[in-house]
C-alpha cells in the first residue's frame, strides 16, 4: 500500500494551520448549545462586517454600492451554521458567488441593449430567470454549487441598485465572499473546524482498484478449483495397496 501524501496544511505551524481548518485528528463533536452560540456570533459578526464596509466606507458610498448583497444572508446560514456541508466550503463560497455574478451581469448587459428602458424593465423577469438558470449549470460544471449564489445572479437583473453598478458588481461580490470567508475562519475555528476542505474532499488511498481486487479473487478461486483434483490425485498415489 503506497503511503498517501500528507496534507499541505500539515506542513505549516500549528498556530497557522489551526485557523485554516487543519486538524491532525478529527475534532470532537460539540454540544448543540456550542454550535448555536458560534452560529449566532458568526452570522452576526460576518454580516455586520459587510454592512460596515459597504455601508460606511466613502469609496463604496460614492459608487452607490448597496450596503449588503442580500444573497449573503443565505451564505451566512451555510458558512456559520452548517460549516461541514460541501456547499459551505471555500471553493463553493468564492467560486459560486463570483461565477453567478459574472453570468448575471453579462445577461443583464445583453438585455440592456434593448431599444428602450421600459422594454428592458418589462423583461427583467426573463433576464433574472435566465441568469439564475445558467448560473446553476455553470456551478454544477465547475463544482462550485452554492445555493445563495443563485440569488447573486438574480439580483444582477431584477434589483435596480445592483444593475446600476454594472461590472463593479464583480469586485463587490468577490470582496464580500472574502470577508465572509475570513470571518468564518476566525470564528468557526475557535471551538469547531472550518473548512472541512479547501478545494476537494480528501479521498482515502486504497490498495488497488476494486475491479482488480475482484479479478484477483476470481482468479484465486479458479486456481483453487483446478488444484483440488491434482491434490487428490497426489494423495491417492501415495496410498499403498493393503
Short mmCIF file of the C-alpha atoms (twelve columns), coordinates in Angstrom:
data_MODEL
# 
_entry.id   MODEL 
# 
loop_
_atom_site.group_PDB 
_atom_site.id 
_atom_site.type_symbol 
_atom_site.label_atom_id 
_atom_site.label_alt_id 
_atom_site.label_comp_id 
_atom_site.label_asym_id 
_atom_site.label_seq_id 
_atom_site.Cartn_x 
_atom_site.Cartn_y 
_atom_site.Cartn_z 
_atom_site.pdbx_PDB_model_num 
ATOM 1   C CA . UNK A 1   0.000   0.000   0.000   1 
ATOM 2   C CA . UNK A 2   1.570   3.266   -1.121  1 
ATOM 3   C CA . UNK A 3   1.600   5.975   1.552   1 
ATOM 4   C CA . UNK A 4   -0.640  8.962   0.897   1 
ATOM 5   C CA . UNK A 5   0.911   12.389  0.750   1 
ATOM 6   C CA . UNK A 6   0.410   14.487  3.895   1 
ATOM 7   C CA . UNK A 7   -1.906  17.491  3.528   1 
ATOM 8   C CA . UNK A 8   -0.219  20.732  2.559   1 
ATOM 9   C CA . UNK A 9   -1.586  22.482  5.639   1 
ATOM 10  C CA . UNK A 10  0.128   19.934  7.901   1 
ATOM 11  C CA . UNK A 11  3.473   21.433  6.888   1 
ATOM 12  C CA . UNK A 12  2.552   24.794  8.377   1 
ATOM 13  C CA . UNK A 13  2.996   25.733  12.035  1 
ATOM 14  C CA . UNK A 14  0.054   24.666  14.167  1 
ATOM 15  C CA . UNK A 15  -0.817  28.244  15.104  1 
ATOM 16  C CA . UNK A 16  -1.424  28.921  11.403  1 
ATOM 17  C CA . UNK A 17  -2.882  25.628  10.178  1 
ATOM 18  C CA . UNK A 18  -5.405  25.524  13.032  1 
ATOM 19  C CA . UNK A 19  -7.104  28.685  11.736  1 
ATOM 20  C CA . UNK A 20  -7.135  27.282  8.204   1 
ATOM 21  C CA . UNK A 21  -9.125  24.238  9.266   1 
ATOM 22  C CA . UNK A 22  -6.376  21.614  9.585   1 
ATOM 23  C CA . UNK A 23  -6.576  19.077  12.402  1 
ATOM 24  C CA . UNK A 24  -4.218  16.155  12.923  1 
ATOM 25  C CA . UNK A 25  -7.168  14.198  14.350  1 
ATOM 26  C CA . UNK A 26  -10.925 14.624  13.867  1 
ATOM 27  C CA . UNK A 27  -12.273 17.268  16.274  1 
ATOM 28  C CA . UNK A 28  -14.701 16.148  18.997  1 
ATOM 29  C CA . UNK A 29  -18.403 16.652  18.491  1 
ATOM 30  C CA . UNK A 30  -19.509 19.815  20.239  1 
ATOM 31  C CA . UNK A 31  -22.729 20.121  22.262  1 
ATOM 32  C CA . UNK A 32  -25.642 21.723  20.448  1 
ATOM 33  C CA . UNK A 33  -25.530 24.876  22.542  1 
ATOM 34  C CA . UNK A 34  -21.906 25.462  21.469  1 
ATOM 35  C CA . UNK A 35  -22.923 25.136  17.821  1 
ATOM 36  C CA . UNK A 36  -25.845 27.510  18.311  1 
ATOM 37  C CA . UNK A 37  -23.688 30.062  20.134  1 
ATOM 38  C CA . UNK A 38  -20.971 30.219  17.494  1 
ATOM 39  C CA . UNK A 39  -23.516 30.177  14.659  1 
ATOM 40  C CA . UNK A 40  -25.117 33.289  16.135  1 
ATOM 41  C CA . UNK A 41  -21.802 35.022  16.772  1 
ATOM 42  C CA . UNK A 42  -20.532 34.156  13.303  1 
ATOM 43  C CA . UNK A 43  -23.614 35.279  11.407  1 
ATOM 44  C CA . UNK A 44  -23.967 38.470  13.425  1 
ATOM 45  C CA . UNK A 45  -20.300 39.349  13.096  1 
ATOM 46  C CA . UNK A 46  -19.931 38.421  9.425   1 
ATOM 47  C CA . UNK A 47  -22.996 40.311  8.218   1 
ATOM 48  C CA . UNK A 48  -22.108 43.294  10.389  1 
ATOM 49  C CA . UNK A 49  -18.650 43.439  8.800   1 
ATOM 50  C CA . UNK A 50  -20.160 43.516  5.312   1 
ATOM 51  C CA . UNK A 51  -22.544 46.327  6.202   1 
ATOM 52  C CA . UNK A 52  -19.802 48.272  7.957   1 
ATOM 53  C CA . UNK A 53  -17.517 48.079  4.911   1 
ATOM 54  C CA . UNK A 54  -20.043 48.777  2.161   1 
ATOM 55  C CA . UNK A 55  -22.399 50.972  4.155   1 
ATOM 56  C CA . UNK A 56  -19.877 53.344  5.730   1 
ATOM 57  C CA . UNK A 57  -16.796 53.439  3.513   1 
ATOM 58  C CA . UNK A 58  -16.916 56.557  1.332   1 
ATOM 59  C CA . UNK A 59  -15.266 54.679  -1.523  1 
ATOM 60  C CA . UNK A 60  -18.294 52.398  -1.882  1 
ATOM 61  C CA . UNK A 61  -20.901 55.030  -0.966  1 
ATOM 62  C CA . UNK A 62  -19.687 57.268  -3.789  1 
ATOM 63  C CA . UNK A 63  -20.182 54.389  -6.230  1 
ATOM 64  C CA . UNK A 64  -23.713 53.691  -4.969  1 
ATOM 65  C CA . UNK A 65  -22.855 50.182  -3.843  1 
ATOM 66  C CA . UNK A 66  -25.633 48.612  -1.705  1 
ATOM 67  C CA . UNK A 67  -24.726 48.207  1.966   1 
ATOM 68  C CA . UNK A 68  -25.029 44.428  1.526   1 
ATOM 69  C CA . UNK A 69  -25.840 41.975  -1.246  1 
ATOM 70  C CA . UNK A 70  -28.909 40.157  0.063   1 
ATOM 71  C CA . UNK A 71  -27.725 36.707  -1.004  1 
ATOM 72  C CA . UNK A 72  -25.033 36.784  1.681   1 
ATOM 73  C CA . UNK A 73  -27.716 36.413  4.317   1 
ATOM 74  C CA . UNK A 74  -28.255 32.907  2.971   1 
ATOM 75  C CA . UNK A 75  -24.490 32.329  2.759   1 
ATOM 76  C CA . UNK A 76  -24.305 33.106  6.478   1 
ATOM 77  C CA . UNK A 77  -26.601 30.163  7.188   1 
ATOM 78  C CA . UNK A 78  -24.160 27.811  5.477   1 
ATOM 79  C CA . UNK A 79  -20.806 29.341  6.420   1 
ATOM 80  C CA . UNK A 80  -21.613 29.757  10.124  1 
ATOM 81  C CA . UNK A 81  -24.457 27.327  10.784  1 
ATOM 82  C CA . UNK A 82  -23.722 24.352  8.505   1 
ATOM 83  C CA . UNK A 83  -19.957 24.540  8.286   1 
ATOM 84  C CA . UNK A 84  -19.411 20.870  7.434   1 
ATOM 85  C CA . UNK A 85  -21.694 20.923  4.390   1 
ATOM 86  C CA . UNK A 86  -19.939 20.680  0.992   1 
ATOM 87  C CA . UNK A 87  -21.981 23.694  -0.159  1 
ATOM 88  C CA . UNK A 88  -20.361 25.826  2.570   1 
ATOM 89  C CA . UNK A 89  -16.713 25.157  1.721   1 
ATOM 90  C CA . UNK A 90  -14.446 27.936  0.356   1 
ATOM 91  C CA . UNK A 91  -14.455 26.716  -3.253  1 
ATOM 92  C CA . UNK A 92  -18.247 26.835  -3.345  1 
ATOM 93  C CA . UNK A 93  -18.469 30.165  -1.492  1 
ATOM 94  C CA . UNK A 94  -15.944 32.078  -3.580  1 
ATOM 95  C CA . UNK A 95  -16.454 30.375  -6.918  1 
ATOM 96  C CA . UNK A 96  -20.221 30.109  -6.739  1 
ATOM 97  C CA . UNK A 97  -20.828 33.780  -5.969  1 
ATOM 98  C CA . UNK A 98  -18.287 35.073  -8.486  1 
ATOM 99  C CA . UNK A 99  -19.436 32.852  -11.370 1 
ATOM 100 C CA . UNK A 100 -23.068 33.715  -10.681 1 
ATOM 101 C CA . UNK A 101 -22.326 37.434  -10.505 1 
ATOM 102 C CA . UNK A 102 -20.420 37.255  -13.785 1 
ATOM 103 C CA . UNK A 103 -23.260 35.454  -15.559 1 
ATOM 104 C CA . UNK A 104 -25.857 37.779  -14.055 1 
ATOM 105 C CA . UNK A 105 -24.043 40.909  -15.213 1 
ATOM 106 C CA . UNK A 106 -23.402 39.505  -18.700 1 
ATOM 107 C CA . UNK A 107 -27.039 38.521  -19.247 1 
ATOM 108 C CA . UNK A 108 -28.304 41.828  -17.859 1 
ATOM 109 C CA . UNK A 109 -25.931 43.795  -20.088 1 
ATOM 110 C CA . UNK A 110 -27.304 41.945  -23.120 1 
ATOM 111 C CA . UNK A 111 -30.899 42.737  -22.153 1 
ATOM 112 C CA . UNK A 112 -29.899 46.364  -21.559 1 
ATOM 113 C CA . UNK A 113 -29.243 46.627  -25.312 1 
ATOM 114 C CA . UNK A 114 -32.996 46.661  -25.905 1 
ATOM 115 C CA . UNK A 115 -34.237 49.832  -27.650 1 
ATOM 116 C CA . UNK A 116 -35.959 51.374  -24.639 1 
ATOM 117 C CA . UNK A 117 -35.545 51.301  -20.873 1 
ATOM 118 C CA . UNK A 118 -39.218 50.475  -20.401 1 
ATOM 119 C CA . UNK A 119 -38.849 47.387  -22.545 1 
ATOM 120 C CA . UNK A 120 -35.833 46.343  -20.502 1 
ATOM 121 C CA . UNK A 121 -37.824 46.766  -17.292 1 
ATOM 122 C CA . UNK A 122 -40.607 44.628  -18.738 1 
ATOM 123 C CA . UNK A 123 -38.140 41.825  -19.434 1 
ATOM 124 C CA . UNK A 124 -36.199 41.945  -16.185 1 
ATOM 125 C CA . UNK A 125 -38.021 38.776  -15.117 1 
ATOM 126 C CA . UNK A 126 -36.661 36.950  -18.148 1 
ATOM 127 C CA . UNK A 127 -33.116 38.217  -17.572 1 
ATOM 128 C CA . UNK A 128 -33.282 37.149  -13.935 1 
ATOM 129 C CA . UNK A 129 -34.647 33.676  -14.681 1 
ATOM 130 C CA . UNK A 130 -32.096 33.110  -17.435 1 
ATOM 131 C CA . UNK A 131 -29.218 34.372  -15.275 1 
ATOM 132 C CA . UNK A 132 -30.033 32.090  -12.365 1 
ATOM 133 C CA . UNK A 133 -30.619 29.053  -14.591 1 
ATOM 134 C CA . UNK A 134 -27.298 29.477  -16.369 1 
ATOM 135 C CA . UNK A 135 -25.531 30.135  -13.073 1 
ATOM 136 C CA . UNK A 136 -26.813 26.847  -11.658 1 
ATOM 137 C CA . UNK A 137 -25.456 24.903  -14.620 1 
ATOM 138 C CA . UNK A 138 -22.134 26.759  -14.502 1 
ATOM 139 C CA . UNK A 139 -21.746 25.970  -10.797 1 
ATOM 140 C CA . UNK A 140 -22.510 22.324  -11.454 1 
ATOM 141 C CA . UNK A 141 -19.890 22.161  -14.212 1 
ATOM 142 C CA . UNK A 142 -17.224 23.830  -12.059 1 
ATOM 143 C CA . UNK A 143 -18.152 22.001  -8.820  1 
ATOM 144 C CA . UNK A 144 -18.823 25.310  -7.077  1 
ATOM 145 C CA . UNK A 145 -22.513 24.863  -6.240  1 
ATOM 146 C CA . UNK A 146 -23.508 27.353  -3.548  1 
ATOM 147 C CA . UNK A 147 -27.301 27.841  -3.307  1 
ATOM 148 C CA . UNK A 148 -27.200 31.502  -2.167  1 
ATOM 149 C CA . UNK A 149 -25.250 32.329  -5.338  1 
ATOM 150 C CA . UNK A 150 -28.409 31.739  -7.345  1 
ATOM 151 C CA . UNK A 151 -29.742 34.912  -5.755  1 
ATOM 152 C CA . UNK A 152 -26.472 36.689  -6.618  1 
ATOM 153 C CA . UNK A 153 -27.179 36.072  -10.311 1 
ATOM 154 C CA . UNK A 154 -30.842 37.006  -9.910  1 
ATOM 155 C CA . UNK A 155 -30.125 40.309  -8.169  1 
ATOM 156 C CA . UNK A 156 -27.932 41.479  -11.050 1 
ATOM 157 C CA . UNK A 157 -31.026 41.516  -13.242 1 
ATOM 158 C CA . UNK A 158 -34.008 42.284  -11.009 1 
ATOM 159 C CA . UNK A 159 -32.540 44.692  -8.447  1 
ATOM 160 C CA . UNK A 160 -32.139 48.190  -9.951  1 
ATOM 161 C CA . UNK A 161 -29.499 49.177  -7.375  1 
ATOM 162 C CA . UNK A 162 -27.345 46.183  -8.293  1 
ATOM 163 C CA . UNK A 163 -27.968 46.624  -12.014 1 
ATOM 164 C CA . UNK A 164 -26.830 50.240  -11.784 1 
ATOM 165 C CA . UNK A 165 -23.306 49.390  -10.589 1 
ATOM 166 C CA . UNK A 166 -22.749 47.153  -13.624 1 
ATOM 167 C CA . UNK A 167 -19.371 45.435  -13.842 1 
ATOM 168 C CA . UNK A 168 -18.411 46.845  -10.453 1 
ATOM 169 C CA . UNK A 169 -20.710 44.159  -9.071  1 
ATOM 170 C CA . UNK A 170 -17.943 41.597  -9.611  1 
ATOM 171 C CA . UNK A 171 -15.308 43.063  -7.237  1 
ATOM 172 C CA . UNK A 172 -18.056 43.819  -4.707  1 
ATOM 173 C CA . UNK A 173 -19.121 40.168  -4.713  1 
ATOM 174 C CA . UNK A 174 -15.540 38.932  -4.578  1 
ATOM 175 C CA . UNK A 175 -14.725 41.177  -1.612  1 
ATOM 176 C CA . UNK A 176 -17.952 40.198  0.150   1 
ATOM 177 C CA . UNK A 177 -17.151 36.494  -0.237  1 
ATOM 178 C CA . UNK A 178 -13.605 37.055  1.021   1 
ATOM 179 C CA . UNK A 179 -14.819 38.902  4.113   1 
ATOM 180 C CA . UNK A 180 -17.312 36.141  4.874   1 
ATOM 181 C CA . UNK A 181 -14.587 33.527  4.454   1 
ATOM 182 C CA . UNK A 182 -12.054 35.306  6.660   1 
ATOM 183 C CA . UNK A 183 -14.562 35.879  9.442   1 
ATOM 184 C CA . UNK A 184 -15.698 32.245  9.166   1 
ATOM 185 C CA . UNK A 185 -12.110 31.035  9.543   1 
ATOM 186 C CA . UNK A 186 -11.607 33.114  12.668  1 
ATOM 187 C CA . UNK A 187 -14.928 32.391  14.368  1 
ATOM 188 C CA . UNK A 188 -15.570 28.793  13.378  1 
ATOM 189 C CA . UNK A 189 -12.108 27.583  14.378  1 
ATOM 190 C CA . UNK A 190 -12.337 28.726  17.982  1 
ATOM 191 C CA . UNK A 191 -14.173 25.583  19.097  1 
ATOM 192 C CA . UNK A 192 -15.169 24.000  15.792  1 
ATOM 193 C CA . UNK A 193 -13.453 23.337  12.468  1 
ATOM 194 C CA . UNK A 194 -13.812 25.165  9.164   1 
ATOM 195 C CA . UNK A 195 -13.323 24.397  6.381   1 
ATOM 196 C CA . UNK A 196 -13.502 20.637  6.059   1 
ATOM 197 C CA . UNK A 197 -11.563 21.046  2.807   1 
ATOM 198 C CA . UNK A 198 -10.474 23.921  0.582   1 
ATOM 199 C CA . UNK A 199 -10.624 22.582  -2.944  1 
ATOM 200 C CA . UNK A 200 -11.885 18.995  -2.933  1 
ATOM 201 C CA . UNK A 201 -12.762 16.353  -0.320  1 
ATOM 202 C CA . UNK A 202 -9.883  14.162  0.816   1 
ATOM 203 C CA . UNK A 203 -10.317 10.663  -0.616  1 
ATOM 204 C CA . UNK A 204 -8.514  7.938   1.387   1 
ATOM 205 C CA . UNK A 205 -5.974  5.916   -0.539  1 
ATOM 206 C CA . UNK A 206 -6.970  2.366   -1.486  1 
ATOM 207 C CA . UNK A 207 -4.776  -0.643  -2.019  1 
ATOM 208 C CA . UNK A 208 -5.917  -1.434  -5.534  1 
ATOM 209 C CA . UNK A 209 -8.686  -0.762  -7.954  1 
ATOM 210 C CA . UNK A 210 -11.859 -2.626  -6.841  1 
ATOM 211 C CA . UNK A 211 -12.112 -4.268  -10.276 1 
ATOM 212 C CA . UNK A 212 -8.560  -5.577  -9.942  1 
ATOM 213 C CA . UNK A 213 -9.310  -6.924  -6.483  1 
ATOM 214 C CA . UNK A 214 -12.397 -8.725  -7.748  1 
ATOM 215 C CA . UNK A 215 -10.438 -10.175 -10.664 1 
ATOM 216 C CA . UNK A 216 -7.738  -11.369 -8.275  1 
ATOM 217 C CA . UNK A 217 -10.303 -13.052 -6.034  1 
ATOM 218 C CA . UNK A 218 -11.925 -14.755 -9.018  1 
ATOM 219 C CA . UNK A 219 -8.533  -15.925 -10.258 1 
ATOM 220 C CA . UNK A 220 -7.599  -17.330 -6.853  1 
ATOM 221 C CA . UNK A 221 -10.861 -19.244 -6.631  1 
ATOM 222 C CA . UNK A 222 -10.344 -20.673 -10.115 1 
ATOM 223 C CA . UNK A 223 -6.808  -21.753 -9.322  1 
ATOM 224 C CA . UNK A 224 -8.032  -23.400 -6.149  1 
ATOM 225 C CA . UNK A 225 -10.673 -25.352 -8.050  1 
ATOM 226 C CA . UNK A 226 -8.081  -26.507 -10.568 1 
ATOM 227 C CA . UNK A 227 -5.655  -27.519 -7.843  1 
ATOM 228 C CA . UNK A 228 -8.089  -29.680 -5.874  1 
ATOM 229 C CA . UNK A 229 -8.171  -32.673 -8.269  1 
ATOM 230 C CA . UNK A 230 -4.405  -32.574 -8.582  1 
ATOM 231 C CA . UNK A 231 -4.056  -32.624 -4.825  1 
ATOM 232 C CA . UNK A 232 -6.471  -35.584 -4.567  1 
ATOM 233 C CA . UNK A 233 -4.525  -37.465 -7.245  1 
ATOM 234 C CA . UNK A 234 -1.267  -36.811 -5.450  1 
ATOM 235 C CA . UNK A 235 -2.717  -38.074 -2.181  1 
ATOM 236 C CA . UNK A 236 -4.158  -41.191 -3.797  1 
ATOM 237 C CA . UNK A 237 -0.822  -42.033 -5.424  1 
ATOM 238 C CA . UNK A 238 0.889   -42.069 -2.084  1 
ATOM 239 C CA . UNK A 239 -1.510  -44.605 -0.601  1 
ATOM 240 C CA . UNK A 240 -0.064  -48.113 -0.797  1 
ATOM 241 C CA . UNK A 241 -2.340  -51.057 -1.505  1 
ATOM 242 C CA . UNK A 242 -3.086  -53.213 1.503   1 
# 
